[in-house]
Amino acid sequence: MLNKMHPKTRLTIYNDYKPAARGFGRGIVMLLDNIENTGSIKKAARTMGMAYSKAWKMLTEVEKEFGINLLKRDGHRGSTLSPQAKLLLDAYKSALKEVDETTESAFKKHFKDLRFDR
């Protein structure tokens, strides 16, 4: 039934696309948001139901790909987002909002009159 259909936008930004590139997308955004909220990689990973080692790997892969430090690490005191991470995060969220709006508009335009008879 069409009233249950909806679009889902996925946006991943790549600095240098290679088959093994992680890119900057929904997963790393969620991780960074959780680090910002908890002040800790470990707590952020736990909040997401993710192993600390996986969170660490994601962060280091994105840092390597983009050539920036995402976090300011302060040992046992925790971690905060770097200025570069905040800029990248804000740009990503703004772009995703715009892409979502465009997708929703195109979806309504192209699917509004679509009917299936059973």
C-alpha positions in Angstrom: 0.0 0.0 0.0 1.4 3.4 -1.0 0.5 5.2 2.2 3.2 3.1 3.9 5.9 3.9 1.3 8.5 6.5 2.1 12.0 7.4 0.9 15.1 6.8 3.0 18.1 9.0 2.2 21.7 7.8 2.8 24.5 10.2 2.5 28.2 9.2 2.7 31.0 11.6 2.0 34.3 10.2 0.8 37.6 12.1 0.8 39.3 9.7 -1.5 37.1 6.9 -2.7 38.7 3.6 -2.7 36.9 0.2 -2.3 38.0 0.0 1.4 37.2 3.6 2.2 34.8 4.0 5.2 33.6 7.5 4.3 31.8 9.9 6.6 28.2 8.8 7.0 25.4 7.9 9.4 27.4 5.5 11.6 30.3 7.9 12.4 27.9 10.8 12.8 26.0 8.8 15.4 29.2 7.9 17.1 30.5 11.5 17.2 27.2 12.7 18.5 27.3 10.1 21.3 30.9 11.0 22.1 29.9 14.7 22.3 27.0 13.8 24.7 28.9 11.4 26.9 32.4 12.8 26.7 33.8 9.3 26.2 34.4 6.9 23.3 33.8 3.9 25.6 30.4 5.3 26.9 29.4 6.3 23.4 30.1 2.8 22.0 28.2 1.3 24.9 25.2 3.6 24.3 25.2 2.3 20.7 25.6 -1.3 21.6 29.0 -1.3 19.9 32.3 -2.7 21.0 34.9 -0.1 22.0 37.3 -1.6 19.5 34.9 -1.1 16.7 34.3 2.5 17.7 38.1 3.1 17.9 38.6 1.5 14.5 35.8 3.6 12.9 37.4 6.8 14.3 40.9 6.0 13.2 39.8 5.0 9.7 37.9 8.2 9.1 40.7 10.3 10.6 43.2 8.6 8.2 40.9 9.0 5.2 40.2 12.7 5.9 43.6 13.6 7.3 42.2 15.2 10.4 41.8 14.5 14.1 38.2 13.9 15.0 38.8 14.0 18.8 40.7 15.8 21.4 41.6 12.8 23.7 42.4 13.5 27.3 43.2 10.0 28.6 41.1 9.1 31.6 39.2 12.4 31.4 37.5 11.4 28.2 37.3 12.9 24.7 35.7 15.9 23.1 35.2 16.7 19.4 37.9 18.6 17.6 37.0 21.8 15.8 37.5 20.0 12.5 35.1 17.2 13.6 32.5 19.9 14.5 32.8 21.5 11.1 32.5 18.2 9.3 29.6 17.1 11.4 27.7 20.4 10.9 28.3 20.4 7.1 27.2 16.8 6.9 24.0 17.4 8.9 23.2 20.5 6.8 23.7 18.7 3.6 21.7 15.7 4.8 18.8 18.0 5.7 18.8 19.5 2.2 19.1 16.1 0.5 16.2 14.8 2.7 14.0 17.7 1.7 14.8 17.2 -2.0 14.2 13.5 -1.8 10.9 14.0 0.0 9.8 16.5 -2.7 10.8 14.2 -5.6 9.1 11.2 -3.8 5.8 13.1 -3.5 6.0 14.3 -7.1 6.7 10.9 -8.6 4.7 8.6 -6.3 1.7 10.6 -5.3 -0.6 9.1 -8.0 0.9 5.7 -8.2 -1.8 3.0 -7.6 -1.6 -0.8 -7.6 -4.7 -2.9 -8.2 -4.9 -6.3 -6.5 
